[in-house]
Amino acid sequence: MSEQGTVHEEVHDGAGIGGALTRLGVLVAVFVAAGAGAGVVWERLWDAPDGLTYQGQWYLEPAGPDVSFEGVALFVLIAFPLGLVLAVLAGLWRGREVVTVVGVLAGAALAAVVMYAVGSALGPTDPQALAAGTPDYTPLSGDLALTAPDADREPWFSTALVAFPAGAMAGLVGTYLLGSRGLRRPSRG
């Protein structure tokens, strides 16, 4: 009898690992696909700022932080709520909460990177690179990036990339704390 109990436990644990990996894979895949779609939406909704070249550099025309950071704000306005909604839906998938948290966090982080990569790939090329070989006062559109349009910028060093995972974690925590189990009243009798 002892052997049957051991075999049954091993099979159950194996199915548990397979189920956990399946859930993890599904969550990451859904988040990454949503990130790719969000990148397309980000690029479509964004208006490229205009600028001019002067002495091998590209300058915004008119200059100002509201123009240069419009792409960053739009990224956050799309990524945060999308992460929130996807995480709420993931939180409704009850059971294996630890796997769900890991899957949502990993998927949201990858989704932010994919969203940026897709959006910036679909947008115009970097005007700083184009300005080097063009005559002065040539009009060029800006590129879709998460940093200011400066020559020495690092596009992957933006805190806007945290918007997707922050929205996802807020949605998942809200689901777990305020979900149907959290609001259930204790019986009185």
Steps between C-alpha positions, in 0.01 A plus 500: 500500500782732575630463143168603349484814713853595394427444130180702525683788669775498234244511219312781673820701551596447135160625385537792738830602343358460151193704591714769658724522193196513274351785701832682500536460123144613430534809717832604348372439146183703557694790649761500222230490230319787673828692517549459125147622434551792738817594312299526179235711674770720657655572161161565334380747765828690521562818300862535394644832616654720234856620511780654299860409441777744581874428486451124497254498795122468511297746708131502587302781343332628713714384789347407831449215744134459406600415142802285578330284764167442326611150395599413858166617639308308236704186574407522869134577423477184291727264698375557856127438440570209265721335763234565761218340296707197395609439859143522629401237245798285601407539867154362429665174392497352851756259639879504472524861610879496532535380141250763392696779669827385341334462160333841515817676612722330241239542227443868581873575498540327164186671369645842581818419308303358206267802499796736481679293235193470275397864537845640436558261207177615333573868562736725307876455522715692747530859377833547678653235274341650190604857588870424466488486120229754419530872426407757764131583553376175348169400661496151653243322714598373842516134594286308743708455813473496877767762556555859400624547143858570604802367314645320805181327615471132586157380383475201736574701816150641543293457811192494276576131441382438856144615416388162363627293797375763748150488352509122496605471862238756607232299320613170643527630856159662468350177371649294780412747774161614380392197296200284580690321777614824666150657512312195619324560831545246775195294583320589819349192589 
